[in-house]
Amino acid sequence: MEKGIWVLALLLCSSPFLFARVEAFQELEQSHRTERISGSAGDVLEDDPVGRLKVFVYDLPNKYNKKILQKDPRCLTHMFAAEIFMHRFLLSSAVRTLNPEEADWFYTPVYTTCDLTPSGLPLPFKSPRMMRSAIQLIASKWPYWNRTEGADHFFVVPHDFAACFHYQEEKAIERGILPLLKRATLVQTFGQRNHVCLKEGSITIPPYAPPQKMHAHLIPPDTPRSIFVYFRGLFYDVGNDPEGGYYARGARASVWENFKDNPLFDISTEHPTTYYEDMQRAVFCLCPLGWAPWSPRLVEGVIFGCIPVIIADDIVLPFADAIPWEEIGVFVAEEDVPNLDTILTSIPPEVILRKQRLLANPSMKQAMLFPQPAQPGDAFHQILNGLARKLPHDKSVYLKPGQKILNWTEGPVGDLKPW
């Protein structure tokens, strides 16, 4: 029997409750309804930042951005590519000003995640020196950094642990946020409450997922969701965590050990060519933490209408004031992973239906993507909306003549070497 039909048959035979669930899914497939985000979240989601702020883009030497990209074009497709596309977007955006005297915000385009290994993994070891060099340049060439020591500047730092610039959490925590960025606003993918690498006031954004690639894999919206729970990815990172207890804080290992033989769970380390299509056939998509709390699965789940099951304690999610994550997702504590099957099969069908209707809202999907060219309401605009909501700057951000707050010699000795 074809696998999707077999799963539905299993659901039908499991209990009257699940029988009602399948009927509810069939009802949804026939209705194709969407639901507008209500209240303030919906208003924020649909905000237009044009006219609410002006951004000055520093013109840096190409060695900080374009030359790095020319050296390795793979940077355009990895999950940290938001820093590249945000730069391109701002250069032609209606909020850009060529007059720095009228700017509300200043942007420094540095591609800190474009130093890739042969396998395509970004190494952030040079990033602090690169960022420090760029800040030294703008501080010496223009007067605007020195007025506030960066308090009216924003930087895109999309690496695993953002401006802590390391891919291993214990090392990132030890380093802390680059001292020179402590007054700036950070636009970052990493978000975890009460963590040294999440700066207060940061704008948390989704990781980059190639919009054209995902749109190319869309299937008819009336395709039945015959997979109950779906996941593709690592359960153990043997190379970096041979004992298996640190990676994903053991949550992914727990998923595998508890549900590898459960017919409701379609989970594997294999990454099929039908990955995007399979997500569109699934009701729930697992989004467990890895080395960091987030992954592109959050974006993929929203785009493909697969309810994200978020397993990452204390995660701070992208655009949380605009995306109603509590209403569209399911949050499972890391310690509750062994009960995933009970948790998910206990969700009432009407709750699942509402989550799916909200996920079908085009404006929410748009907010999770960085399309080229940019489109109204997309992730670029949500970043600008976040910056606009921080205006006007408090008078206290402007320093008195000669006043200094940041310590330029603070941090690891290696970071002080010229770049």
C-alpha positions in Angstrom: 0.0 0.0 0.0 1.3 3.5 -0.9 2.9 5.0 2.2 0.7 8.1 2.6 -2.5 6.0 2.3 -1.1 3.5 4.8 -0.5 6.3 7.3 -4.0 7.5 6.9 -5.3 4.0 7.3 -3.3 3.7 10.5 -4.7 6.9 11.8 -8.2 5.8 10.9 -7.7 2.5 12.8 -6.0 4.0 15.8 -8.9 5.6 17.6 -12.2 7.4 17.0 -10.5 10.6 18.0 -8.0 10.2 15.2 -10.8 9.2 12.8 -12.3 12.6 13.5 -8.9 14.2 13.0 -8.6 12.7 9.5 -12.1 13.9 8.6 -11.1 17.4 9.8 -8.0 17.3 7.6 -10.2 16.3 4.6 -12.5 19.2 5.4 -9.5 21.6 5.3 -8.3 20.3 2.0 -11.7 21.0 0.5 -12.0 24.5 2.0 -8.5 26.1 1.4 -9.4 28.9 3.7 -7.0 31.4 5.2 -7.3 33.4 8.3 -6.0 37.0 8.9 -3.7 37.6 11.8 -5.8 39.4 14.3 -4.9 42.3 16.7 -1.7 44.1 16.9 0.4 41.3 15.4 -1.6 41.5 12.2 -1.2 45.3 12.1 2.6 45.0 12.6 2.9 42.3 10.0 1.3 44.6 7.4 3.2 47.8 8.3 4.9 49.8 5.6 8.3 51.2 6.8 8.6 53.7 3.9 8.4 57.2 5.2 9.0 56.1 8.8 12.9 56.0 8.7 15.9 56.8 6.6 19.0 54.6 6.4 22.5 55.7 5.4 24.6 52.9 3.9 28.3 53.2 4.4 30.3 52.8 1.2 33.0 50.4 2.4 35.9 49.0 0.3 34.9 45.9 -1.6 37.2 43.8 0.6 34.6 43.8 3.3 31.8 42.5 1.1 31.8 42.1 -2.7 35.3 40.6 -3.0 34.6 38.1 -0.3 31.5 37.0 -2.2 33.3 36.8 -5.5 35.8 34.5 -3.8 33.0 32.0 -2.8 29.6 32.5 -4.4 28.2 29.7 -2.3 27.6 32.3 0.3 24.5 33.4 -1.7 22.6 30.2 -0.9 23.6 29.3 2.7 21.4 30.0 5.7 23.3 33.1 6.7 22.9 34.9 3.4 20.6 37.5 4.8 23.6 39.8 5.4 24.3 39.8 1.6 20.7 40.3 0.5 20.0 43.0 3.1 22.9 45.0 1.7 21.6 44.7 -1.9 18.1 45.5 -0.8 19.1 48.7 1.0 21.1 50.0 -1.9 17.9 50.4 -3.9 15.4 50.8 -1.1 13.1 53.9 -0.8 14.3 54.3 2.8 17.9 54.8 1.8 19.3 58.3 2.1 22.5 59.6 0.5 22.6 62.4 3.1 23.9 61.0 6.4 22.8 64.2 8.2 19.2 63.2 7.8 19.7 59.5 8.6 17.9 57.7 11.5 20.1 54.6 11.1 23.5 53.8 9.7 24.3 50.4 8.2 27.8 48.9 7.8 27.8 46.1 5.1 30.3 43.5 6.3 29.9 39.9 5.1 31.1 38.1 8.2 29.8 34.6 7.4 31.3 34.2 3.9 34.5 32.5 4.9 33.6 28.9 4.0 35.2 25.5 4.5 35.5 23.2 1.4 32.3 21.6 2.6 30.5 24.9 2.7 30.4 25.6 6.4 31.0 29.2 7.5 33.9 29.8 9.9 33.5 32.9 11.9 37.0 33.1 13.3 38.0 36.1 11.2 34.7 37.8 11.7 35.6 39.8 14.8 38.8 41.3 13.2 36.8 42.1 10.0 34.1 43.8 12.0 36.5 45.7 14.1 38.4 46.9 11.0 35.2 48.1 9.4 34.2 50.0 12.5 37.6 51.6 12.8 37.2 52.7 9.2 33.8 54.3 9.6 34.9 55.9 12.9 37.9 57.5 11.2 36.2 58.5 7.9 32.8 59.7 9.0 31.7 61.5 12.3 28.5 59.6 12.9 29.8 56.5 14.8 31.7 58.7 17.3 28.5 60.7 18.2 26.9 57.6 19.7 29.6 54.9 19.6 27.2 52.9 17.4 23.9 53.4 19.2 22.2 54.6 16.0 24.0 51.9 13.9 22.7 48.4 13.0 24.7 45.4 11.9 23.4 42.1 10.4 25.1 39.2 12.2 23.4 36.1 11.1 25.8 33.4 12.3 24.9 30.6 14.7 25.6 32.7 17.8 25.4 36.1 16.2 28.0 38.6 17.4 29.7 36.1 19.7 31.3 34.8 16.5 31.7 31.1 17.2 29.8 28.0 16.1 30.3 26.2 19.4 28.1 27.5 22.2 30.5 27.1 25.0 33.2 29.0 23.0 30.6 31.6 22.0 29.5 32.2 25.6 33.2 32.5 26.6 33.8 35.2 23.9 30.6 37.1 24.4 29.3 39.8 22.0 32.1 41.7 20.2 32.6 44.6 22.6 32.5 47.3 19.9 28.9 46.2 19.1 27.5 46.5 22.6 25.8 49.8 21.8 24.6 49.0 18.3 21.4 47.2 17.3 22.0 43.7 16.1 19.9 42.0 13.4 20.5 38.4 14.1 19.1 34.9 13.6 20.2 33.6 17.0 17.6 34.2 19.8 17.5 32.5 23.2 16.3 34.2 26.3 18.8 34.9 29.0 21.7 34.1 26.8 24.9 36.2 26.6 24.8 36.1 22.7 21.3 37.7 22.5 21.7 41.4 22.9 18.8 43.3 24.4 17.0 45.1 21.7 18.2 42.9 18.9 15.9 42.2 15.9 15.6 38.5 15.5 15.2 37.4 11.9 14.6 34.1 10.1 17.5 32.3 8.5 17.8 32.6 4.8 16.0 30.0 2.6 16.2 30.5 -1.2 12.7 31.7 -2.2 13.0 30.7 -5.8 14.0 27.2 -4.9 11.1 26.7 -2.5 8.6 28.2 -4.9 9.8 25.8 -7.6 8.8 22.9 -5.4 5.2 23.9 -4.7 2.6 21.2 -5.2 -1.2 21.6 -5.7 -2.7 23.0 -2.5 -5.4 20.2 -2.4 -2.7 17.5 -2.0 -3.7 15.4 1.1 -1.5 15.8 4.1 -0.9 12.1 4.5 2.2 12.3 6.7 1.6 13.0 10.4 5.1 14.0 11.6 8.0 14.7 9.3 11.7 15.4 9.9 14.9 15.1 7.9 18.3 15.9 9.5 20.9 14.9 12.0 20.1 13.1 15.2 23.7 12.8 16.3 26.6 15.0 15.3 29.3 12.3 15.7 32.1 14.4 14.3 31.7 17.2 16.8 29.9 15.4 19.7 31.0 11.8 19.7 29.4 11.0 23.0 26.0 12.3 21.7 24.9 14.1 24.8 25.7 17.8 23.9 24.4 18.2 20.3 20.9 19.5 20.4 21.1 19.0 24.2 20.1 15.4 23.5 16.7 16.4 22.0 17.3 15.1 18.5 18.8 11.8 19.9 15.6 11.4 22.0 13.4 11.9 18.9 15.3 9.1 17.1 15.5 6.7 20.0 11.8 7.1 20.9 10.1 7.3 17.5 12.4 5.7 14.8 9.9 2.8 14.6 6.7 4.7 15.2 4.6 4.6 12.0 3.2 8.1 12.7 6.7 9.6 12.5 8.4 9.9 9.1 11.9 10.7 10.3 15.3 10.0 8.8 18.8 11.4 8.2 18.3 10.9 4.5 17.6 14.2 2.6 15.5 13.2 -0.4 15.0 15.2 -3.6 11.3 15.4 -2.6 12.1 17.1 0.7 10.0 20.2 0.0 7.2 18.2 -1.5 7.1 15.9 1.6 6.8 18.9 3.9 3.7 19.9 2.0 2.2 16.5 2.6 2.9 16.6 6.3 0.7 17.9 9.2 3.5 18.5 11.6 7.2 19.3 10.9 9.7 18.9 13.7 11.9 21.9 14.3 14.3 20.8 17.0 17.3 22.8 18.1 20.7 21.8 16.7 23.9 23.5 17.8 21.8 26.7 17.9 18.1 26.9 18.8 16.9 27.7 15.3 17.1 26.2 11.8 15.7 26.9 8.3 12.9 24.4 9.1 11.0 27.2 10.8 10.9 29.1 7.5 10.1 25.9 5.5 7.3 24.9 7.8 5.6 28.3 7.5 6.1 28.5 3.7 4.7 24.9 3.2 1.9 25.1 5.7 3.4 22.4 7.9 2.8 23.1 11.5 6.2 23.7 13.1 6.8 21.7 16.3 9.4 23.8 18.0 11.7 22.0 20.4 14.1 24.5 21.7 13.7 25.8 25.3 13.7 29.6 25.7 13.9 30.2 21.9 13.3 33.8 20.7 11.6 33.5 17.4 11.8 35.7 14.3 9.7 38.8 14.2 7.9 37.7 17.3 5.8 40.9 17.4 4.4 40.2 14.0 4.3 36.4 13.6 1.9 34.7 16.1 4.1 31.7 16.8 2.1 30.5 19.7 -1.0 30.3 17.4 0.7 28.7 14.4 3.2 26.3 16.1 3.4 23.7 18.8 6.0 24.2 21.5 7.4 21.1 23.2 9.9 21.3 26.0 13.1 19.4 25.4 12.5 17.2 28.4 9.1 16.2 27.0 10.4 14.9 23.7 9.7 11.2 24.8 6.0 12.2 24.9 5.8 13.8 21.5 3.4 11.2 20.1 0.9 11.7 22.9 1.3 15.5 22.7 0.6 15.7 19.0 -2.2 13.2 18.8 -3.9 15.0 21.7 -4.3 18.3 19.8 -8.0 18.8 18.9 -8.7 18.8 15.1 -10.2 22.3 15.3 -6.9 23.7 16.8 -5.0 22.1 13.9 -7.4 23.5 11.4 -6.9 27.0 12.7 -3.2 26.7 12.7 -3.3 25.6 9.1 -5.6 28.5 8.1 -3.2 30.9 9.7 -0.2 29.3 8.0 -2.0 29.7 4.7 -2.0 33.5 5.1 0.2 34.9 2.3 1.4 37.8 4.4 2.9 35.5 7.0 4.7 33.5 4.4 6.0 36.7 2.8 7.5 37.9 6.1 9.7 34.8 6.4 11.5 35.3 3.0 14.2 37.5 1.5 13.0 37.6 -2.1 14.9 39.2 -5.0 13.6 41.6 -6.0 12.1 42.6 -2.6 8.3 42.6 -2.2 6.0 44.5 0.2 5.8 42.8 3.7 8.8 40.6 3.2 11.6 40.0 5.7 13.5 43.0 4.5 10.5 45.2 5.3 10.0 43.5 8.7 13.5 44.4 9.6 12.9 48.0 8.7 9.7 48.0 10.6 11.6 46.8 13.7 14.1 49.6 13.3 11.3 52.1 12.8 9.7 51.1 16.0 12.9 52.0 17.9 12.6 55.6 16.8 13.1 58.3 17.8 16.4 57.6 19.5 16.6 58.6 23.1 18.7 61.7 23.7 20.9 59.6 26.0 22.5 57.8 23.0 24.3 60.9 21.9 27.6 61.2 23.8 29.1 64.4 25.0 32.3 65.7 23.2 35.2 63.5 24.2 33.0 61.0 26.1 33.8 57.3 25.6 31.9 54.3 26.7 33.3 51.4 24.6 36.7 49.9 25.3 38.5 49.3 22.0 41.0 47.0 23.6 38.5 44.7 25.3 38.1 41.1 24.1 40.4 38.2 23.1 43.9 39.2 22.1 43.5 37.5 18.8 40.7 39.8 17.8 43.0 42.8 18.1 45.2 41.7 15.2 44.8 43.7 12.0 42.5 42.3 9.4 
